[in-house]
Amino acid sequence: MIPLLLGGEMPHWSDTDPAGGAALATLAAAARGHTLIVGPHSFPLIDAVQSRQVTVLVRGVPDAEALAARYASRAGFEVCCGSVAKLAAVPAYDTVLALDGLDRTGTTESDGLTWADGLAALLAVLRPGGQLLLGCENPAGLHRLLALSEEPGSGDWAAGDRGAPAGLPQLRERIVGAGMSVLRDYAAYPSPRSPRLLASSAALADRSLHGFFSGALRRAGTPEGPVLADPRPVAVQMLNSDLAADLAPGWFVLAAKGGQATLPEVVLATESGPIHHLNRTSQGWIQQATNPDAPSPVPTGRNLLDAPSPVPIGWNLLDALLDAARGRDLPALRALLTAWQGGELAGIDADEIVVDGDGRLHDLGLGESQDPGPALRHFIEAAPGDLAELIEAMAGIEAAAGGAAIRPGVEAFREVAAAHDRLARELGEARTTINWYEERLAARDTELARAYRIIALLKGTVPGRAATAVRGALRTGKKAARTALHQIRKS
């Protein structure tokens, strides 16, 4: 297979960090008919597209050649290379897939291509009744707010587009203004290109699901590399403040000219493997665990791992435990710990459990059961240092080595700064103690030297010399008596 060069291609450029992940594979599996994939997408994500005719457009020649080599034997597969502006404005596709967004669809030969121009180019090639799956990174998302400052990379040569949507409402308005209907929108966590959690704005606004989302946001994955602070508890705080959709790292929309959405309202890809789908029914929220090896927007048969079940409604156990510990509500903390560690869910992490209004615990099914010890330790690690000591004492487990505050396994500057402050405080206390001992030792040395001088002066006086002579005579007499006694015993 030889890539088709449309014009404006970049001969020596390759885009890194393509869009991918099991959650986005669920969206890609919704593609139907002749599908156009625009921008860098990972191979597994392209594999999830089951359409018989697939066209992929990338801007770098090395990427196009890699795609052509991988899919050379796949029938109906075509690879194009160039700028999205070079696409023929002919409605030829039933589905347009741009999950990586529009930021990496222009080239150095298409200077001045705005976000609106890219959207217009995609809609121009969409057939009547076709659907658009579009991603958009949030320029003020949580991933950017907590990121450390760094030098611009080689992929940051393009100037920022001030005309790009600055929020999910603006993104919906742009889509509607172009004559499309937004059938589904998603907020993506923890990253815009490889999210593990996709949640519709309607689902995030439903407070009955906050117990589920609190656990899902914490289990959506740790950030890669150092950050200012651990984003997981911050994301939970944003959820409780109704800001989870506005400050999400990225957004995704499914748009079409009419029709109904076939995608689930919530998609969660867990580290243990299953992909969880949440949908609203007349009986409430229903969740399904699906097979990650066979992504599908509507799982049936071999895709389903478990029968559909209601989503537990209530407060996340980890939040309840932390609130009780912060408020020093020892009876409530003791009751929650007893119900958790004394029941069947002792081996389930606290962020995977929901407490209903009657105090009963329900497993969210987001992870696998383990020994009670690690589950309890994970809860203590999520607590601040002072609360961790209280929880350890109440749980009757051994404190961490050295009494150090336990921190999550995230390279977060805030945690590093807190550890630095704690070590500086402990070092100051140790120095104060050492100085006190040194002062006491110096004072005793001074007193001892003074005593030696007094003794030397007393030895030079007449009474002193007499006492010395008497002591010498006593020693001599004692020695003579010992010798005589020895001779008597021998005889």
C-alpha positions as MATLAB code, in Angstrom:
seq = 'MIPLLLGGEMPHWSDTDPAGGAALATLAAAARGHTLIVGPHSFPLIDAVQSRQVTVLVRGVPDAEALAARYASRAGFEVCCGSVAKLAAVPAYDTVLALDGLDRTGTTESDGLTWADGLAALLAVLRPGGQLLLGCENPAGLHRLLALSEEPGSGDWAAGDRGAPAGLPQLRERIVGAGMSVLRDYAAYPSPRSPRLLASSAALADRSLHGFFSGALRRAGTPEGPVLADPRPVAVQMLNSDLAADLAPGWFVLAAKGGQATLPEVVLATESGPIHHLNRTSQGWIQQATNPDAPSPVPTGRNLLDAPSPVPIGWNLLDALLDAARGRDLPALRALLTAWQGGELAGIDADEIVVDGDGRLHDLGLGESQDPGPALRHFIEAAPGDLAELIEAMAGIEAAAGGAAIRPGVEAFREVAAAHDRLARELGEARTTINWYEERLAARDTELARAYRIIALLKGTVPGRAATAVRGALRTGKKAARTALHQIRKS';
ca = [
       0.000    0.000    0.000;
       1.314    3.444   -0.937;
       0.006    6.488    0.978;
      -1.904    9.042   -1.071;
      -0.267   12.472   -0.797;
      -2.938   15.185   -0.739;
      -0.618   18.165   -0.418;
       0.881   20.033    2.498;
       2.361   16.840    3.913;
       5.354   17.002    6.272;
       8.101   14.660    4.960;
      10.114   14.298    8.168;
       7.488   14.807   10.859;
       5.923   12.204   13.126;
       3.274   12.934   15.753;
       3.896   11.329   19.135;
       1.386   10.448   21.842;
      -1.582    9.607   19.581;
      -5.121    9.300   20.859;
      -5.827    5.862   22.255;
      -7.019    3.763   25.151;
      -9.846    1.360   25.849;
     -12.360    4.122   26.639;
     -11.891    5.834   23.276;
     -12.037    2.429   21.578;
     -15.677    2.254   22.684;
     -16.361    5.486   20.799;
     -14.408    4.322   17.759;
     -16.437    1.115   17.660;
     -19.545    3.231   16.990;
     -18.245    4.168   13.531;
     -20.392    2.930   10.657;
     -20.186    3.037    6.887;
     -17.241    4.615    5.117;
     -15.154    6.069    7.947;
     -12.573    8.855    7.823;
     -10.059    8.948   10.697;
      -8.324   12.329   10.947;
      -5.215   12.930   13.015;
      -2.875   10.669   15.005;
      -4.677    7.636   16.448;
      -3.054    4.570   17.978;
      -3.159    1.259   16.125;
      -5.500   -0.404   18.695;
      -7.886    2.530   18.340;
      -7.927    2.160   14.557;
      -8.402   -1.597   14.971;
     -11.573   -0.883   16.970;
     -13.182    0.652   13.866;
     -15.063   -2.228   12.265;
     -16.145   -0.407    9.109;
     -15.404   -2.120    5.808;
     -14.071    1.085    4.271;
     -11.625    3.136    6.342;
      -9.552    6.140    5.285;
      -6.895    7.547    7.616;
      -5.491   11.061    7.193;
      -2.251   12.040    8.948;
       0.093   14.958    8.291;
       3.483   13.256    8.670;
       4.907   11.036    5.920;
       6.596    8.636    8.413;
       3.252    8.100   10.150;
       1.526    7.482    6.825;
       4.154    4.936    5.813;
       3.831    3.128    9.156;
       0.043    2.925    8.717;
       0.380    1.692    5.150;
       2.775   -1.055    6.230;
       0.578   -2.201    9.115;
      -2.719   -2.289    7.206;
      -1.395   -3.370    3.819;
      -3.435   -6.575    3.948;
      -6.663   -5.012    5.240;
      -9.241   -4.709    2.501;
     -10.891   -1.321    2.030;
      -8.170    0.517    3.954;
      -6.641    3.716    2.560;
      -3.965    6.024    3.964;
      -3.762    9.708    3.044;
      -1.115   12.224    4.036;
      -1.418   15.992    4.156;
      -3.369   18.843    5.672;
      -7.046   18.548    6.489;
      -7.521   21.670    4.367;
      -6.561   19.609    1.306;
      -9.511   17.242    1.666;
     -11.855   17.422   -1.276;
     -15.075   19.097   -0.144;
     -17.157   16.152   -1.337;
     -19.548   14.340    1.034;
     -17.997   10.894    0.843;
     -17.954    9.601    4.433;
     -20.621    8.244    6.766;
     -18.479    8.719    9.882;
     -15.679   11.170   10.587;
     -13.483   10.258   13.544;
     -11.218   12.977   14.984;
     -10.713   11.842   18.570;
      -7.316   13.547   18.779;
      -8.957   16.880   18.028;
      -8.142   19.427   15.341;
      -4.894   20.830   16.734;
      -2.733   18.325   14.848;
      -4.552   18.269   11.522;
      -2.850   21.315    9.997;
       0.699   21.419    8.664;
       3.471   23.935    8.120;
       2.085   24.438    4.614;
      -1.375   25.374    5.924;
      -0.461   28.315    8.128;
      -3.486   30.148    9.467;
      -5.779   27.100    9.603;
      -8.112   27.793   12.527;
     -10.196   25.421   14.600;
     -13.324   26.612   12.805;
     -11.667   25.947    9.429;
     -10.807   22.409   10.511;
     -14.378   21.747   11.663;
     -15.765   23.096    8.398;
     -13.425   20.820    6.427;
     -14.632   17.757    8.355;
     -18.309   18.625    7.988;
     -17.838   19.248    4.265;
     -16.873   15.603    3.664;
     -19.688   14.187    5.808;
     -22.629   12.628    4.015;
     -26.214   13.561    4.933;
     -27.149   11.520    7.981;
     -23.483   10.968    8.832;
     -21.976   11.295   12.281;
     -18.971   13.143   13.664;
     -16.920   11.983   16.657;
     -14.725   14.895   17.689;
     -12.279   15.432   20.537;
     -11.180   18.759   21.977;
      -8.514   19.472   24.584;
      -9.408   21.892   27.370;
      -6.776   24.671   27.463;
      -7.648   25.275   31.129;
      -8.167   21.652   32.123;
      -7.052   20.024   35.336;
      -4.076   18.413   33.608;
      -2.762   21.869   32.655;
      -3.553   23.535   35.984;
      -1.466   20.977   37.880;
       1.317   20.575   35.318;
       4.840   21.803   35.993;
       6.207   24.497   33.703;
       8.423   23.087   30.983;
      10.141   24.184   27.816;
       7.991   24.026   24.643;
       8.510   20.827   22.700;
       9.063   20.360   19.004;
       5.334   19.834   18.522;
       4.442   23.231   20.000;
       5.531   25.248   16.968;
       1.956   26.217   16.070;
       0.502   29.341   17.654;
      -2.493   28.919   19.914;
      -5.908   29.342   18.342;
      -7.897   31.876   20.319;
     -10.974   30.947   18.324;
     -11.035   27.372   19.640;
     -13.839   26.453   22.076;
     -13.003   27.479   25.637;
     -15.560   25.220   27.274;
     -17.951   22.372   26.691;
     -20.946   24.725   26.221;
     -18.999   26.612   23.521;
     -18.080   23.334   21.831;
     -21.739   22.338   21.707;
     -22.692   25.778   20.379;
     -20.127   25.519   17.576;
     -21.431   22.101   16.565;
     -25.061   23.235   16.655;
     -24.167   26.422   14.786;
     -22.734   24.270   11.996;
     -26.101   22.568   11.517;
     -25.432   19.421   13.559;
     -27.117   18.030   16.660;
     -25.026   16.988   19.649;
     -26.255   13.504   20.526;
     -23.730   12.873   23.287;
     -20.998   14.856   25.025;
     -18.299   13.629   27.366;
     -15.838   15.038   29.863;
     -12.590   13.057   29.776;
     -10.244   12.150   32.653;
      -7.349   12.027   33.423;
      -5.888   13.076   30.034;
      -7.417   14.332   26.783;
      -5.671   11.798   24.530;
      -5.795    8.603   26.585;
      -8.704    9.008   28.984;
      -9.974    6.239   31.211;
     -13.218    7.954   32.196;
     -15.732    9.463   29.783;
     -18.772   10.954   31.488;
     -21.602   12.962   29.992;
     -22.338   16.346   31.509;
     -25.811   15.127   32.460;
     -24.358   12.179   34.372;
     -21.822   14.372   36.177;
     -24.610   16.724   37.224;
     -26.604   13.853   38.776;
     -25.612   13.907   42.457;
     -26.908   10.385   42.974;
     -23.876    9.214   40.965;
     -21.290   11.182   42.936;
     -20.409    8.107   44.978;
     -19.625    6.231   41.772;
     -17.769    9.126   40.135;
     -15.713    9.769   43.265;
     -14.323    6.253   43.004;
     -14.053    6.387   39.219;
     -12.044    9.628   39.249;
      -9.649    8.227   41.842;
      -9.196    5.027   39.850;
      -8.927    6.691   36.453;
      -5.149    6.436   36.660;
      -2.240    8.337   38.112;
      -0.567   11.079   36.073;
       2.585   10.364   34.129;
       5.546   12.312   35.460;
       5.766   14.979   38.169;
       2.868   17.370   38.815;
       2.114   20.207   41.217;
      -0.374   18.095   43.189;
      -2.091   14.738   43.009;
      -5.008   15.428   40.616;
      -7.263   12.660   41.941;
      -8.504   14.328   45.163;
      -8.664   17.658   43.306;
     -10.916   16.063   40.676;
     -13.222   14.786   43.434;
     -13.428   18.291   44.906;
     -14.285   19.644   41.461;
     -17.008   16.997   41.157;
     -18.556   18.090   44.450;
     -18.419   21.717   43.257;
     -20.095   20.908   39.904;
     -16.922   21.846   38.007;
     -15.918   18.391   36.790;
     -17.216   19.012   33.261;
     -15.888   22.575   32.965;
     -12.346   21.747   34.127;
     -12.009   18.318   32.532;
      -8.750   17.741   30.615;
     -10.714   17.171   27.414;
     -14.148   16.794   25.844;
     -15.624   14.523   23.204;
     -18.853   14.934   21.273;
     -20.956   12.723   19.045;
     -22.793   14.884   16.517;
     -25.146   14.078   13.656;
     -28.021   15.583   11.719;
     -30.756   13.846   13.653;
     -30.971   10.350   15.030;
     -30.388    8.956   18.505;
     -27.209    8.302   20.454;
     -26.118    4.674   20.669;
     -23.161    5.373   22.937;
     -23.366    4.902   26.729;
     -23.532    7.961   28.957;
     -20.490    6.876   30.987;
     -17.491    4.787   29.931;
     -14.903    3.725   32.517;
     -11.852    1.641   31.610;
     -10.496    0.083   34.807;
      -6.931   -1.045   35.417;
      -8.164   -4.579   36.129;
      -9.462   -4.891   32.569;
     -13.274   -4.593   32.214;
     -14.866   -1.541   30.634;
     -17.907   -0.274   32.530;
     -20.837    1.301   30.677;
     -23.479    3.335   32.501;
     -26.859    4.162   31.002;
     -29.976    5.800   32.354;
     -33.171    3.741   32.234;
     -36.677    4.188   33.564;
     -35.605    2.186   36.636;
     -32.495    4.300   37.235;
     -28.842    3.983   36.321;
     -27.664    0.587   35.044;
     -24.041   -0.504   34.652;
     -22.552   -3.224   32.463;
     -19.039   -4.696   32.559;
     -17.799   -5.379   29.043;
     -14.856   -7.153   27.461;
     -11.986   -4.730   26.632;
     -10.811   -7.005   23.807;
     -14.097   -6.507   21.939;
     -15.139   -2.857   22.413;
     -18.699   -2.049   21.453;
     -21.027    0.887   22.135;
     -23.915   -1.551   22.710;
     -22.379   -4.676   24.308;
     -24.183   -7.957   23.777;
     -23.279  -11.619   23.898;
     -19.541  -12.202   24.112;
     -18.923   -8.527   24.922;
     -20.732   -8.742   28.267;
     -18.798  -10.031   31.270;
     -21.640   -9.703   33.795;
     -25.361   -9.175   33.726;
     -26.502   -5.532   33.881;
     -26.930   -4.329   37.457;
     -28.152   -1.133   39.156;
     -25.522    1.432   40.066;
     -25.265    1.746   43.875;
     -26.487    5.134   45.031;
     -24.893    6.858   47.987;
     -21.735    8.356   49.413;
     -18.314    7.035   48.536;
     -16.869    5.199   51.544;
     -13.454    6.842   51.216;
     -15.022   10.312   51.342;
     -17.143    9.314   54.331;
     -14.111    7.957   56.201;
     -11.971   11.016   55.456;
     -14.733   13.431   56.491;
     -15.242   11.568   59.777;
     -11.486   11.594   60.422;
     -11.124   15.304   59.603;
     -13.996   16.154   61.952;
     -12.558   13.886   64.667;
     -15.923   12.111   64.712;
     -14.524    8.983   66.334;
     -17.858    7.133   66.765;
     -18.719    7.569   63.070;
     -15.187    6.642   62.005;
     -15.230    3.556   64.222;
     -18.641    2.494   62.884;
     -17.551    2.864   59.249;
     -14.269    1.022   59.815;
     -16.071   -1.782   61.642;
     -18.717   -2.157   58.937;
     -16.030   -2.203   56.257;
     -13.301   -4.337   57.779;
     -15.725   -6.585   59.642;
     -17.832   -7.472   56.605;
     -17.565   -9.170   53.237;
     -16.031   -6.090   51.571;
     -12.923   -5.951   53.785;
     -10.689   -6.730   50.801;
     -12.216   -4.016   48.578;
     -10.593   -0.585   48.484;
     -12.631    2.133   50.168;
     -12.964    4.178   46.968;
     -14.718    1.205   45.317;
     -17.495    1.089   47.938;
     -20.629    3.192   48.325;
     -22.481    3.803   51.597;
     -26.238    4.128   51.141;
     -28.609    6.125   53.302;
     -29.114    3.181   55.684;
     -25.391    2.707   56.253;
     -25.109   -0.438   54.114;
     -22.018   -0.921   51.977;
     -22.193   -1.747   48.262;
     -19.363   -2.780   45.952;
     -19.053   -0.673   42.798;
     -17.249   -3.524   41.042;
     -14.388   -1.304   39.853;
     -11.598   -3.611   41.026;
     -10.736   -7.033   42.324;
     -10.935   -8.190   45.931;
      -7.678   -8.564   47.852;
      -6.485   -9.116   51.401;
      -7.940   -6.698   53.984;
      -4.467   -5.426   54.934;
      -3.585   -3.776   51.596;
      -7.094   -2.333   51.238;
      -6.835   -0.675   54.647;
      -3.315    0.518   53.890;
      -4.502    2.114   50.622;
      -7.074    4.066   52.620;
      -4.442    5.270   55.100;
      -2.160    6.321   52.239;
      -4.932    8.532   50.871;
      -5.302   10.360   54.201;
      -3.217   13.383   55.250;
      -0.338   12.704   57.622;
      -2.055   13.709   60.878;
      -5.204   11.760   60.003;
      -3.133    8.742   58.983;
      -1.737    8.486   62.520;
      -5.248    8.645   63.992;
      -6.571    6.007   61.606;
      -3.600    3.721   62.260;
      -4.222    3.954   65.996;
      -7.948    3.227   65.637;
      -7.332    0.359   63.219;
      -4.682   -1.127   65.490;
      -2.019   -1.454   62.803;
       1.661   -0.613   62.961;
       2.584    2.936   62.039;
       4.707    3.724   59.032;
       8.465    3.450   59.440;
       9.996    6.497   61.083;
       6.588    8.024   61.770;
       6.714    9.686   58.355;
       3.512   10.810   56.713;
       2.380    8.372   54.059;
       1.788    9.916   50.637;
       0.193    8.676   47.425;
       2.539    7.274   44.826;
       2.419   10.410   42.680;
       5.387   12.685   41.988;
       3.503   15.757   43.194;
       5.305   18.987   44.075;
       2.806   19.733   46.839;
       3.545   16.410   48.534;
       7.282   16.918   48.023;
       7.022   20.417   49.525;
       5.052   19.058   52.494;
       7.656   16.344   53.028;
      10.407   18.990   52.785;
       8.661   21.132   55.405;
       8.222   18.133   57.701;
      11.871   17.118   57.355;
      12.989   20.713   57.933;
      10.860   20.867   61.083;
      12.214   17.548   62.350;
      15.771   18.661   61.547;
      15.230   21.899   63.467;
      13.930   19.964   66.473;
      16.913   17.604   66.300;
      19.337   20.539   66.137;
      17.673   22.151   69.145;
      18.023   18.919   71.111;
      21.676   18.530   70.083;
      22.425   22.139   71.081;
      20.834   21.562   74.493;
      22.927   18.457   75.092;
      26.080   20.268   73.944;
      25.367   23.149   76.317;
      24.792   20.732   79.188;
      28.004   18.858   78.369;
      30.006   22.096   78.202;
      28.573   23.214   81.551;
      29.506   19.901   83.177;
      33.027   20.078   81.711;
      33.405   23.549   83.212;
      32.186   22.360   86.615;
      34.514   19.346   86.491;
      37.547   21.503   85.621;
      36.689   23.850   88.494;
      36.459   20.886   90.871;
      39.904   19.648   89.735;
      41.399   23.086   90.396;
      39.898   23.222   93.873;
      41.259   19.750   94.669;
      44.744   20.760   93.463;
      44.682   23.863   95.680;
      43.536   21.901   98.704;
      46.328   19.362   98.244;
      48.931   22.176   98.653;
      47.703   23.297  102.101;
      48.942   21.854  105.487;
      45.700   19.998  106.157;
      45.789   18.728  102.616;
      49.355   17.434  102.926;
      48.466   15.805  106.271;
      45.443   14.134  104.754;
      47.588   12.901  101.883;
      50.156   11.475  104.319;
      47.456    9.749  106.369;
      45.960    8.287  103.231;
      49.433    7.037  102.197;
      50.002    5.473  105.623;
      46.644    3.794  105.490;
      47.454    2.324  102.106;
      50.841    1.068  103.373;
      49.304   -0.443  106.512;
      46.591   -2.095  104.492;
      49.190   -3.621  102.195;
      51.302   -4.874  105.149;
      48.252   -6.412  106.822;
      47.295   -8.165  103.610;
      50.824   -9.604  103.296;
      50.869  -10.804  106.931;
      47.485  -12.448  106.528;
      48.739  -14.220  103.441;
      51.819  -15.545  105.308;
      49.695  -16.769  108.222;
      47.435  -18.721  105.854;
      50.424  -20.366  104.196;
      51.858  -21.483  107.534;
];
